[in-house]
Amino acid sequence: MTDEMTESDSRLDPYDYRLPDSAIARFPPPERDGGRLLYSTNGEWKAGHISGMADHFESGDVLIVNDTRVVPARLFGRRETGGAVELLVLESEADRATAMVRPSKKIKVDEQIVLLDRTGAESNQWVRVGAAVGEGARTVAGSKPVSDLMEAFGVVPLPPYFGRDAGPDDAVRYQTVFAERPGAVAAPTASLHLTEGILEQLKRRGVEVHRLTLHVGAGTFRNLRPEDLDRGRLHKERYSIPHRTAAAVNRAMESGRRITAVGTTVTRALESAWHDGNVVVGEGETDLFIRPGYHFRVINRIMTNFHLPRSSLLMLVCAAAGRDHVLAGYGVAVQQGFRFYSYGDAMLLHVSRGSDE
């Protein structure tokens, strides 16, 4: 999953840290596998490179990646009054869709918005904004199916902390090399580091590489709110576990072999799919909130990027490896000039089962 900014809540104070603005990676590294990897040996954090990540695996290990594909869900338009409109499409079906619309309060029900093409010029296509549904979303219908309009005029919805619009390179670099199943509005960022060459190195070592799908939703851009902490649940996201992946994970659990999740999205999907000792095949929807006190049932390790302070994703990795240990690693990363967030570097964490630190 990508990261979210948070509202002020004292319960999140233990998950805060200081980060210089210069540490935020707003562009990808020149090479996909050119990032750095922070890992720990005997409790001591050490710096390595993504290109050498195969050295941290052994024969019989299982690696799970997320094959979701980011859709060009961000659309720009213009009202009849000339005002600018931005839409983030959340879900799209043949005859209707839902989207976050800005400025939502000013736009009337059934108001028609002319879409802009990728050069910023007005097109002859439009969307009509309907009633509010859910948390800040509106129904949307178009002159064509909204999915077609997204393909024609949409751009990749980059995280807001990039402070820039998507460029041509982002259409490639904000997708994984195995992105296959469209449906995400944000990339599974830990997987952005992986190349076909790295995957081949892992397979030659005897590592099983398998896929699942979790479509990262717009909730990943939303603030973590006090009511989320109170409920102990997060925004819902759809996932799918193929038979081959479930079988591989279940065999590994039975034989005591290591299961490494590439990213918090894979972690959330596998832990959500666990039932009575096994990972269950099929599709589902999860609002699982993994935070300290959670007992991990499936995974042994997580490869993940560095996450925003006071975020649910930071809470997840703290649940996995212990808050003090993780934040010490973040301190080392800041000191050694690691790059943070979606286009940033990564860390490899060992899950400390039963930790409620």
QUINORSUL-V135852 format. One record per pair of residues at least 6 apart in sequence whose C-alpha atoms are under 6 Angstrom apart, sorted by the first residue. I is the first residue (numbers start at 1). J is the second residue. Records with the same first field share a line. If there is no record, write none. Layout:
I = J  J
//
This chain:
1 = 188  264  265
3 = 220
4 = 220  221  222  223  311
5 = 223
6 = 223  224
7 = 225
12 = 310
15 = 310
16 = 309  310
17 = 309
23 = 339  340
24 = 339  340
25 = 339  340  343  344
26 = 162
28 = 343
32 = 193
33 = 50  51  193
35 = 50  345
36 = 48  49  50  345
37 = 47  48  49  50  346  347
38 = 46  47  347
39 = 45  46  347  348
40 = 46
54 = 202
59 = 205  206  207
60 = 206  207
61 = 207  257  258
62 = 207  208  259
63 = 209  260
64 = 209  210  211  261
65 = 211  262
66 = 211  212  213
67 = 178  179  180  213
68 = 179  180  181  182  213  215
69 = 179  180  181  182  184
70 = 184  185  186  187
71 = 182
72 = 150  154  155  156
73 = 88  89  154
74 = 87  88  154  155  157
75 = 86  87  154
76 = 85  86  115  116
77 = 85  113  114  115  116
78 = 84  85  113  114
79 = 113
85 = 102
86 = 101  102
87 = 100  101
88 = 99  100
89 = 99
90 = 98  99
91 = 97  98
94 = 145
96 = 141
97 = 139  140
98 = 138  139  140
99 = 137  138
100 = 137
109 = 129  130  131
110 = 128  129  130
111 = 128  129
112 = 127  128
113 = 126  127
114 = 126
115 = 123  125  126
116 = 122  123
117 = 153
118 = 153
125 = 143
126 = 142  143
127 = 141  142
128 = 140  141
129 = 140
130 = 138  139  140
131 = 138  139
132 = 138
176 = 192
183 = 215
184 = 215  216
185 = 216  217
186 = 216
189 = 342
190 = 262  263  304  305
210 = 245
212 = 241
213 = 239  240
214 = 238  239
215 = 238
217 = 237
219 = 235
232 = 289
233 = 287  288  289
234 = 287  289
235 = 287
236 = 286  287
237 = 285  286
238 = 284  285
239 = 283  284
240 = 282  283
241 = 281  282
242 = 281
243 = 281
246 = 279  281
250 = 278
258 = 300
259 = 299  300
260 = 300  301  302
261 = 267  302
262 = 302  303
263 = 303  304
273 = 279  280
290 = 316
291 = 315  316  319
292 = 319  356
293 = 356
295 = 354
300 = 351
301 = 349  350  351
302 = 348  349
303 = 347  348
304 = 346  347
305 = 345  346
306 = 340  341
307 = 314  341
318 = 326
320 = 351  352
321 = 351  352
322 = 357
339 = 345
//
